[in-house]
């Protein structure tokens, strides 16, 4: 992830090294190179525009520093703008005043929701919470079973819509809205402090998927709706994020498959385009391949 962007930025900065002071022409040339590097990394055009205008404004107005040469000053500006475009401050989960806190997961099929559900539940359990998972993805035949397996690995109970699975509630129907409601009722009864509801995805954004997710959201009024996006899908990430933001609405983003060789565009566009923070990152298929997303650390990683 970010390898090619990192290389490109490094070589851009190398060209500035040793300059006594930066002329406007130097700054323009640098901005052009950064723009090309970001576009090649699949960063969305509005995010690139925003980024470049901030960098230029700050570079032109930068005070002469005794400690830093002009090249270092530009690196510092780019670092802080990367941090800003990645969301600024680390955003933590909002917990309900009266438990359980309800977290709903949405996204396309294959985005990594079910995998993330297991990882997030393990992370929360490690922090001393008592999470429960709810299998409301009734679209994909295997999704319920897969969530049960992930729950078992995480040591977290799963509420699933068929008899015989860790549920004392009445056998739920095949209606995802009802399953979500029943799951939350069960979690409340059993005093779990967090419920994670896994919902169905489709291969492409469609009206039916949006309606279903939107109905579930209206029925369960979650404290957080996390949109899980595959970082590997490049430019499509932005359009998908916008569709979900308008169709269901979400409170935070989870970037999955950050271990792949994605060019990083999704990470660098999604906050700018949706106005929603990236909260977690999924970095592999194993339960522990999971990170709380820290914009400052990610910015430093890009400029490594
Ligand atoms: P869902 O349809 O959104 O629930 O997606 P799944 O959780 O079933 O994930 C789809 C595929 O992506 C599975 O084969 C997962 O093992 C894989 N996967 C999920 N998250 C990651 C990740 O962070 N890195 C990698 N390399 N694979 C992942």
Boltz pocket constraint, residues with backbone or C-beta under 6 A from the ligand:
constraints:
  - pocket:
      binder: B
      contacts: [[A, 107], [A, 108], [A, 109], [A, 110], [A, 111], [A, 112], [A, 113], [A, 114], [A, 115], [A, 116], [A, 146], [A, 199], [A, 201], [A, 255], [A, 256], [A, 257], [A, 258], [A, 259], [A, 260], [A, 282], [A, 283], [A, 284], [A, 285], [A, 289]]
      max_distance: 6.0
